[in-house]
Structure formats: structure tokens, C-alpha cells
Amino acid sequence: MAKEIYSKYPMVKYLRKEALPTALCPGCGGGTVLNAFANAIDQLKIDPRDLVVVSGIGCSAWIASPYFLADTLHTTHGRAIAFATGVKVGLPDKYVVVISGDGDLASIGGNHLIHAARRNIDITVILVNNFIYGMTGGQVAPTTPFGAITTTTPYRNIEHPLNIAETVAAAGASYVARWTTAHVYQLIESIKKAITTKGFSLVEVISQCPVQFGRRNKMKQPAEMLRWFLKNSVPISKAKNMSEEELEGKFIVGEFVNRRKPEFVGELNKLIREVQSKFKEE
């Protein structure tokens, strides 16, 4: 039965068949992100041989490895962007994409995220934000909403979450967008823009985790979390006219920045040529 389903799925050509069926938890949004990414690659007509996908550690890191059929690096916790930077410098003609979770990229790897955006390195980061450390037991994360319940905040979380997209935009990225797994078509379009933008690109994906986050916060079913996303999503154009109090607990979605800036790898190779030319003249 499973083989029959896979044969009818048009994006199966981008998946490692030996890794299927998925080991992701029931209702996890990771499958939606994988589907959106595969569709973006297909629509852009990118040959997977021209692609390198990097991930760290965590539930969302599995999206790239083992599921996506391309050259992949499954790296140490929080270091996916550092590895991806090395790949891009060494192989500047490759499309380099990082896919991992909020705990990996925005917490343990938060410093790499900020400075890669500041340097404007030509890599694309798809950051799957499920508000929690899902793989290690449901602990509180820097992205956990204020007042939410986790295994390490059983009474409620008293910290305000990190605004990932806003932070990366302020750090200097060329392209930044945020969508939820309930905004699939918009997500595909943003991933396409991110991959084709010269410079650092981030697509933050608010994703459901019914097993670890949802069941502790009265949303045991995936559909409940998706309805929560849709009910509380606010387009960025509308959010600009709303107060902080009105935006409390909301998800601002849309494109935050889309701009042209000098890119790190290009500037690095330009500098190398300048220095080599100088030494040849001497």
C-alpha cells in the first residue's frame, strides 16, 4: 500500500525511498515543509546535483537528512550554518540550503544565524519553528510563546519568545519571510525567492508539534494547531498599524525584507583576485 501511495506522489523523485515511510511523529509539520521544499526545487527546475542541503540536530533536521535525495550534511548541534558557510565558500556555484529547527538554529546555533545574516552569505535557511525542543522531551525553547506549558515550564512560560524573522532582518539578511504550515502556497513561493536571492535568505516556518507542544497546550490534534495558526496570523502590512499589545500572541506573516546587498562569497573572491593581481604586479 505504501509503495502504491509513493508512486502516485509527484515529488517522490526528490525523496530517498530507503528512508520512507517517514519517522516523523504523527501530525508533525515537517512533512509539509519537505513537500514545500521539494515543490520549490521542482518549480525552479534545479538539478539536485547542483544542491547541497545541510541540517543540524533535531526533528526538523531530518527533513534534509535522510529524506531529501541530494548531497546532504547532517552536522553537529547548532553548527549547520557554519558547515553551510564552508560549503558555499568552497563550492560557490552550488545552491546551499540549511533546513533545521528553532532549537538548533535559533538557540544553540543562534550566534551563527545572526552573523551569517550580517555577513550576507549566499545560503538559504529554512528554519522550522515549532516552539519547543521536540526530540529531547518537550523542554522550553527561546521560541516558546509566553504563557505556554512545556516539560520544564509546567506552570507556564514566563519568558517572551525570540522574534526570529525580525532579528535576522535587522542583522542584515537580503531576504526574510515568515509563514506557517497552514500557508503552503505562500511558503513555496517564499522558498523559491529565498533560493534565487543572492545573499543570506531566511524563511521561518511556524510548524505544528501536536505530540510535544500541542498536547500540553490544549491542541492535541494537528488540525487544532493549524486552525490556531490561521486564526492568529496577521499579514505584515496590517501588523505595521497594530500596537505591541494587539500583536501579543500573534504570528506576523509575509515578507520582511527583499533587498540587494553585497554578498560575502562574491566579495571574498573579489578580494582574493585583487590580492593575487597585486602580487603578480610586484
N, C-alpha and C positions, 0 to 999 in steps of 0.2 A: 504493500500500500504506500509506504514512504517513497519508494523508488518511482512509483507512478505519479505522486504529487510533485517530486523534484523535476521529473521530465517535463511537466507542464509549466513550470516556473521559468519565465524567460530569462531571468538573471542568473540561473543556475550555472551558466558558463563562467561566472566570476567567483564561484564558490569551490572550496576543496571538498569533494564528495566524501573523502575519508573522514572528514570532521563532522559530518551530518549523521543523524539529526542533531540539532543544537543542544548544548548542555546548559544554556541559559535557563534561569528559573521561569516557571510559568508566568506569562504576562509581562515579562521584562521588556523594556523599551529598546533593548539592544538590537533585537531583530529588526525593528523599524528603522533604526539608524543604519544598520548593514544594508537593508533594502534601499534606503535613500541614497547611500553612498554608491552602491552598485549601479543604480539608475543614473546617477550623475556621471559616472565614468562611462557608461554606455552611451548616454546622450552626447557627451563630449567626444566620443569615438577615440578615447585614449587607449592605446595598446597597453595592457597590464605589464608588458615587459619594459615599458617606459616609466613604471610606477614603483616607488618604494614606500611601504606602509610601516609605520613604527608605532609600537604601543608600550605601555609600562606594565604595571601590575594592577589587577582588579577585574571586576566583572566586565566592564566596558572594554578593557584591553583585549578581551577575547574576540571582539568584533574584527579586528585586524588579523590576529593570530589566535586560532588556526583557521578561521573561516574564509578569509579573502584569498583568492588564488592570484597572488603576486609575490614579489620578493618582500618578505616581512622580517622585522626585527622585534622580538619580544624582549624588552630590556628590563633593567633593574627599576625598583620602585621610585617614581618621581623623576627619572632621568630620560624619559622618552624624547623630550625636546633637545636635550644635549646630544643624544645619539643622532637625532634627525639633522641637527646642525652639521655634524661631521659628515653625514651622508651628502648633504647638499653642497658643502664646500668641495668634497671630493668628486661628486658626480653632479655638477651644476645643471646638466641637461635633463636630469630626471625630475619627475613630479614627486615631491616628498610630502607625504601626508601622515600626520600623527593622529591616531584615534585612541582615546583613553578617557578615564573618568575624572570626576572632580577631586576625589581624594588623591589620585595620582598626580594630576596636572596642576591643580589649583591649591593644594595643601602641601604635600610633601615636595612637589615639584613647582611650587608657586614662584620661586625666585627665577627659575629657568623660563617660565611663562612670561613674566614681566620683562625680563631683559632680552628675550628673543623678539618680543614686540618692539622694545626700544631700539634694538639693532635693525629691525625691519628685515629679518632673514626670510628669504623666499621659501617658506614652508607653510603648509596649511594644517591647522589644528582643529579637529572636530572633538570638542570637549563635551562629554556626556555627563550631565549634571543630574544625579538622582537624589541629591540632598543628604547622602549617608554613606558610610563605609559598608557597602552591601555584602562584600565577600567575606569579611572578617567578623561579622556578628551584629552589624547594625549600630555601630557607635556613632556618636555625634561627629559632624564634619564642619568645616568652616562655611559650608553652603547650607547647612540645616536651617530651615526657617525658624524665626523667633517663635517660641511657644510650642514647638514640635516635641514629640516624645521619641526618644531613642533608648538603646540599652544603657547608655552612660548618662542620659538625662531623663530618668524615668518619671520625674515630676513635671518637667518641661525645660526646654532650652531657653536660657536667658541671654544668649548672645545673638547679635544681629548678623545675618549672613553676608559673606563677601559677594559683592556685585561683580561677577567675573567679566562680563562683556564691557561694562563701563570702565573697569580698571584697565583692561587690555587696550581699549580705545584711547584712554588717557595716556597710556605708556608709549603710544606711537605707531600702532599697527596700521597697515594700509587698508585692511578690510575687516570689519567686525559685524557679526549678526547674531541674533538670538531667536530661536524658535522652540516650540515644544514638539513632542512626538504626535501631537494632535494636528500639527500644521505640516503635513507630509509634503505637499507640493511646493510650498514656500521653502521648506527645508532643502529639497532637491535643488531648487534654483539658487539658493544661497551657497550650497556646496559647490555648484558649478562656477559661480562667481569667485568663490574663495580660491579654488584650484587654478583659475585662469588669471587671477590678480598677481601682478609682480610685487612681491613683498610679503610681509607676515600677514596671514589671514587666520581669523578665528571664527568658527561657527559654534556657538554654545547651544547645546540641545538639552532642554529640560525634559527629563525622561522619567517614566514611572518605575518604581520599585515596590510592587504590592507586597512582596514577601517580607522585606525588612522595614521599609518606611511605611507603606500603606496600612498594613495590619495594625501597626501601633498608633496610627493616627486616623482611625475610623474610615479607612478606604481599603478594604481587603481585596476588592476586585479591581483589575486593571481598568475597566471601563469607568469606575468611580474616579480614579485618578485622572483619566483623560477628560472627564467632564469638569473636574476641578481645574485643570489647565485651561480649558476653553472659557470657563466662567470667569477666571481671574486674569486672563491675558489682556493686555492693553497695548494697542499699537503705539509705537514710539512717537508718532505725530500727535496723538492725543495725550500721551503722558507728559509732553512738554508743557502743557497747560494745566497740569494737576499738581497739587501740593504733595509734600512728603507723606503727610497723614493719609491722603487719599490713595497713595500708591503703596502704602503698607500692606504686605501680603500679596501684592500683585506681581505679575510677570510681564515686564516690558518686552515686547517682541518687535522684530523688524531689523532693519539695517542701521547700525550706529555710525559707522564711517565707511566711506569708499573713496579713497584718495590716492593720488600718485606721489610717491616719495622715492628718494634714492634708496636702493636696496643693498644689503650688506655684501652678498657674494659678488655682485657686479662691481661694487666699489673696491672690494678686496682684490679681485683680479685686475682691476684698473690700476691699483696701486702697485701690484706686482710687476705689471708691464712697464710702468713708469720707472721703477727702481732698476729693472733689468736694462732698460734703454739707457739709463744714466750710467750704469757700469760699463755698458758696451762702448759708450762715447769716451769714457775715461781709459 
